[in-house]
Amino acid sequence: MPENPDAPVEEETNIKCPVCKSNLFYIQMITDIAYERRVLVHSYFCKTCLYKKNDVLPLESGKPIRLTITVRNKDDLRTTVYRS
C-alpha cells in the first residue's frame, strides 16, 4: 500500500522530553475543522516514554459561535471539545 503523500512527516528535534530527557519528535499539519476553518495542528512526542503535547492553533478568525453538545448516551461522553 503506497504511503499518503499528504501525511505529516515526523522530525526529530533537539528539544528534550520533560520526563525522560530524550529528543522529542515533531509533527505538524494544516487542516480544516468544522466551524473553525483552517487550523494548524502540531504535536511533540517522545518515542521513549510516550510523553505527548498537542496544540491546535487557528489560522483564520471569524465571528464567535456557541456550540452545544447534547449527551444522549455513554459514547457521547467521549466527544472531544477544544476552545479556540
N, C-alpha and C positions, 0 to 999 in steps of 0.2 A: 504494500500500500504506500503510495507516494506521500511525502511529508507535505503539510499545508504551507504554501509559501507565505501566507498572511499570518501564520502563527508567530507569537512573540518569541524573541531569541533571548536566552538567559546569558548574562555576562557575569563573570567573576569580578568582584571589586576588591579594593584594598581596605574596605570598611570592615572592622572586626565585629563579630557577633557579641552582643552584650552578655550572653550567657556562657558561651564556651570559648570565645576569642578566635574562632576560625574565621576565614574570609566569608563574607556574605555574597550571595548571588543576587542579581537584579534583573527584573523583567518589567517591561512597560508596554502598554498598548493603548491606542485610541479607539474608542467605540462609541456607539450611540445607545443611550439608555432611555426607555420610555419616560416621558415627562421631563427629562433632564437635558436632552440634546447630546452634544458631543462631550465626552469626558476622557480624561487621562487616568488610566488605572495602572498603578505601579506597585510592585512588591519587592521587598527584600526578604530573603530566606536563607537559612543555614542548612546545608546538607548533612552536617554532623549531628546537631541536636534538635533539628526541625523547628527552630525559632522562626517566626514569620511576622512581618509587619506589612500591612496593606494600606494604601490610600487611594481615594477616588477624588479627583480634582476636576471641577467644571471648566471647560474650555470656552463656553458661551454662557451668557446670563440672560435671563428672561424675567417675566413678572412672577412674583411669588405665588405658589399654589398650595392648596391644602389637600392632602390625600388621607383617606380614611380606610382602615382595614377592618373588616368585619370577621371575627373569629367564629366559624361555624363548626369546626371540628378540630381534633387534635393536630392534624397536619398543618392547619393554618398557623399554628404557633411557631412553625419553622420558617415563616416568612422573614426574609432579610430586609431590614429597613435601614436606610442611611439618610443622614441630613446633609443638605448641601448649603 
